[in-house]
Each structure stands twice: as C-alpha cells, then as structure tokens.
Amino acid sequence: MAKKATFYHAGCPVCADAETAFAKSLDPDVFDVEIVHLGQDKARLGEAEAAGVKSVPAFVIDGRAYHINFGADLAALK
C-alpha cells in the first residue's frame, strides 16, 4: 500500500521548482501524492496548519511535515 504524501504549495517559483523536483518525481508505487495549491484552495489552509506546515513548499507524509525550502509563510496566504 502506498504512503499518503500531500504536497502543499502556493504557486511561487520556489514551490513550482519543488513540485517538479520532488512531488512529480516520487515513485507512485511507494507514494500516493496529492498536490494542493493553497493559493487557490484556501479552504485547506487549516488542514495544512493542523498537519504542522509552517511554510510552503512542504510535504506531509504519514502525518509528519517536511519543509523543503522557504517560499511563503502560511500566514501570508490567509
């Protein structure tokens, strides 16, 4: 069974690069990747915060947040 991996981003250049470099390159046999654009889907900001996301781009894998680089603080997306 594949691990759930949610990639949160805001569409900024850092996020777009991380999406190409990481989110789209993960093995689909290992990871079930969902890509969430928080700039377009603000209803999911609370979900990202609850999962421990402080800034984007970030992954949440198996309930743990992993921040890739600093593109935007979640507070700036509200």
C-alpha positions in Angstrom: 0.0 0.0 0.0 1.3 3.4 -1.0 2.1 6.1 1.7 -0.1 9.2 1.5 2.0 12.3 0.7 0.4 15.7 0.4 2.4 18.4 -1.2 1.3 21.9 -0.2 2.4 24.9 -2.2 1.4 28.4 -3.1 2.4 28.6 -6.8 5.5 30.7 -6.2 8.7 30.0 -8.2 10.3 28.0 -5.3 7.1 26.0 -5.0 6.9 25.3 -8.7 10.5 24.1 -8.7 9.9 21.9 -5.7 6.8 20.4 -7.3 8.8 19.4 -10.4 11.9 18.2 -8.5 10.1 16.3 -5.7 6.3 15.9 -5.9 6.2 14.8 -9.5 9.2 12.5 -9.2 8.1 10.3 -6.3 7.5 6.7 -7.2 3.7 6.1 -7.4 4.2 2.6 -6.2 5.6 4.0 -2.9 3.7 7.3 -2.6 0.1 8.4 -3.3 0.8 12.1 -3.9 -1.8 14.8 -3.7 -0.8 18.3 -4.8 -2.6 21.1 -3.0 -2.2 24.7 -4.2 -3.1 26.7 -1.1 -3.2 30.0 -3.1 -6.2 28.6 -5.0 -7.7 26.3 -2.3 -7.6 28.5 0.8 -10.2 26.2 2.5 -7.3 23.7 3.1 -5.1 26.1 5.0 -6.4 24.9 8.3 -5.7 21.3 7.3 -2.1 22.2 6.4 -1.6 24.1 9.7 -3.0 21.2 11.7 -0.6 18.9 10.0 2.3 21.1 11.1 3.0 23.0 7.9 4.5 26.4 8.7 5.6 27.5 5.2 5.4 26.2 1.7 6.5 24.2 -0.2 6.1 21.4 2.2 5.1 17.7 2.2 3.1 15.9 4.8 3.9 12.2 4.8 2.4 9.8 7.2 1.3 12.7 9.4 4.7 14.4 9.6 5.5 17.8 7.9 8.7 18.2 5.9 9.6 21.7 4.8 11.6 21.8 1.6 12.6 25.5 1.2 11.0 28.8 2.2 8.6 30.0 -0.5 5.9 31.6 1.6 4.7 31.6 5.2 1.2 30.2 5.7 0.2 33.5 7.4 0.8 35.3 4.1 -1.7 33.0 2.3 -4.6 33.9 4.6 
